[in-house]
Amino acid sequence: MRAAKPQQAGCNEIERSLIAYLDSRPCAADTLDGIVSWWLPLQRYAAARGSIEAALAHLVELDVLRRDRLPDGSDLYALDGGSPSLAN
């Protein structure tokens, strides 16, 4: 018998992350150590990637960061040397 999925509104963040991971990988199985080491970090990264990418693009637009294209096609981000800091 399969356990019922918890109601989204009643779940805490960890439960939602576990369910989201298993929804995208229904055949996954692991130990507690494996889940802590792999599932949750991967799920958080996947969920946050779009937000991180948008924040980087915005900071490039503001000339706080610069974006340099690497030979493999990926982008490298670093502080733009001539720009004021947003931390002040």
C-alpha positions, 0 to 999 in steps of 0.5 A, spaced: 500 500 500 502 506 497 502 512 503 498 518 501 502 524 499 501 530 504 497 536 503 502 541 500 499 546 505 500 542 511 507 540 509 514 543 512 519 545 507 523 539 507 517 534 506 515 539 500 523 538 497 522 530 498 516 530 495 518 534 489 524 530 488 520 524 488 515 527 483 521 528 478 524 521 480 519 516 482 524 510 482 529 513 487 530 510 493 536 512 498 538 511 505 538 517 510 545 519 509 544 519 501 538 523 502 541 528 506 547 528 501 544 528 494 536 529 494 535 535 498 541 539 496 540 537 488 532 539 489 534 546 492 539 547 487 534 546 481 529 550 485 533 556 486 537 556 479 532 560 475 532 565 481 539 565 481 540 566 474 535 572 474 539 575 480 545 575 476 542 578 470 540 584 474 546 585 477 550 585 470 545 590 468 546 594 473 554 594 472 555 591 479 557 584 476 560 583 469 559 576 465 565 573 461 563 568 456 568 562 457 571 557 451 566 552 453 560 557 452 558 558 460 558 564 463 563 567 469 561 572 473 565 577 478 565 584 480 565 589 475 571 593 478 569 600 476 562 599 479 559 601 486 557 596 491 550 595 493 552 593 500 552 600 502 
